[in-house]
């Protein structure tokens, strides 16, 4: 499935595009905050390429945004 929504976050020289399947998710405050944390991490790491940016983002941002497909089973 192709993503149809998302946002762009900036910090210093970093420009990060984070996509989602719906605009409902993209407008969620927690999603916006995660995108900004990723941009901040990429800027702080002075990442010069996609691989370095991905590494900085993965080591810093631990999103707690849950997929709408996640189901909780109660026993």
Secondary structure by P-SEA (a helix, b strand, c coil): cccccccccccccbbbbbbcccccccccaaaaaaaaaaaaaaaaaccccaaaaaaaaaaccccccccccbbbbcc
